[in-house]
Amino acid sequence: MVRVCDGRMSGTAYGTVVLHVAPEAAAGGPLALVRTGDVISLDVGARRIDLEVPADELAARTPNAATVEGFANPRRGWERLYVDHVQQADKGADLDFLVGSSGSEVSRESH
């Protein structure tokens, strides 16, 4: 079984796991458009993951309103700061206003 997630997972011991898919579903990424029964192709060697759904069908889908409202639209506080300023996982999940201030280069492949 392959698990595809836009969060963190602890204690996983069996099977292939793909974590930190970016952009996250709550940020409007394509993961929000995946539906039960969709085929997802994973090529670990080529570092590719593809949702095998025609582009016109994807264009007709909309993200779950509860996901967007609950996670992507906080009004204030730390959640608002997170949504507005924390970059996606593939960019290091750093605060955008700190990038470059103390070195933003990743010295090694961390995947």
C-alpha positions as CSV (number, residue, x, y, z in Angstrom):
1,M,0.0,0.0,0.0
2,V,1.2,3.5,-0.8
3,R,0.2,6.3,1.5
4,V,0.2,9.9,0.1
5,C,-0.1,12.6,2.7
6,D,0.3,16.4,3.1
7,G,1.2,16.1,6.7
8,R,3.6,14.4,9.1
9,M,3.2,10.7,10.1
10,S,4.8,9.0,13.0
11,G,5.2,5.3,13.7
12,T,4.8,4.1,10.2
13,A,6.6,0.8,9.9
14,Y,5.2,-0.9,6.8
15,G,4.7,0.0,3.2
16,T,5.7,2.9,1.0
17,V,4.9,6.4,2.4
18,V,5.0,9.7,0.5
19,L,4.8,12.6,2.9
20,H,5.0,16.3,2.7
21,V,3.2,16.5,-0.7
22,A,3.3,20.2,-1.6
23,P,1.4,22.3,-2.0
24,E,-0.9,20.9,0.7
25,A,-4.5,20.2,0.1
26,A,-5.6,23.1,2.3
27,A,-3.4,25.5,0.3
28,G,-5.2,24.5,-2.9
29,G,-2.8,21.9,-4.1
30,P,-3.9,19.0,-6.4
31,L,-4.1,16.7,-3.4
32,A,-7.3,18.4,-2.5
33,L,-8.9,17.2,-5.8
34,V,-8.1,13.5,-5.3
35,R,-11.2,11.4,-4.9
36,T,-11.8,7.8,-3.8
37,G,-11.0,5.5,-6.7
38,D,-8.5,7.9,-8.5
39,V,-5.4,6.2,-9.8
40,I,-2.1,7.7,-8.6
41,S,1.2,6.6,-10.3
42,L,4.3,6.7,-8.2
43,D,7.8,6.4,-9.7
44,V,10.2,6.6,-6.7
45,G,13.3,6.3,-8.9
46,A,12.2,9.2,-11.1
47,R,10.9,11.1,-8.1
48,R,7.5,11.5,-9.8
49,I,3.9,11.2,-8.5
50,D,1.1,11.7,-11.0
51,L,-2.7,11.8,-10.5
52,E,-4.1,9.9,-13.5
53,V,-7.2,12.0,-14.0
54,P,-7.9,13.9,-17.2
55,A,-7.2,17.7,-16.9
56,D,-10.8,18.6,-17.8
57,E,-12.1,16.5,-15.0
58,L,-9.7,18.0,-12.5
59,A,-10.7,21.5,-13.7
60,A,-14.3,20.6,-12.9
61,R,-13.5,19.5,-9.4
62,T,-13.4,21.9,-6.4
63,P,-11.6,21.3,-3.1
64,N,-13.8,20.3,-0.2
65,A,-15.1,23.6,1.3
66,A,-14.7,22.4,4.9
67,T,-11.0,21.7,4.2
68,V,-10.4,25.1,2.8
69,E,-12.4,27.0,5.4
70,G,-11.1,25.0,8.3
71,F,-7.4,25.0,7.4
72,A,-6.6,27.7,4.8
73,N,-8.6,30.7,6.1
74,P,-7.8,31.4,9.7
75,R,-8.6,35.0,10.6
76,R,-5.7,35.8,12.9
77,G,-3.0,34.6,15.3
78,W,-0.4,31.9,14.7
79,E,-2.5,30.0,12.2
80,R,-2.8,33.1,10.0
81,L,0.9,33.7,10.3
82,Y,1.5,30.1,9.3
83,V,-0.8,30.3,6.2
84,D,0.6,33.6,5.1
85,H,4.3,33.1,5.7
86,V,5.4,29.4,6.0
87,Q,6.7,28.1,2.7
88,Q,5.8,24.7,1.3
89,A,7.7,21.6,2.5
90,D,9.7,21.3,-0.8
91,K,11.1,24.8,0.0
92,G,12.1,23.9,3.5
93,A,8.9,25.0,5.4
94,D,10.8,28.2,6.4
95,L,9.2,31.6,7.1
96,D,9.3,33.5,3.8
97,F,10.5,36.7,5.6
98,L,13.5,34.9,7.0
99,V,14.8,33.4,3.7
100,G,18.2,34.8,2.9
101,S,18.7,36.4,6.2
102,S,20.9,33.7,7.7
103,G,21.5,31.5,4.7
104,S,18.8,29.7,2.9
105,E,20.8,27.0,1.0
106,V,20.1,23.4,2.0
107,S,23.6,21.7,2.1
108,R,22.4,18.2,1.3
109,E,19.6,16.2,-0.2
110,S,17.2,15.7,2.7
111,H,14.7,13.4,1.0
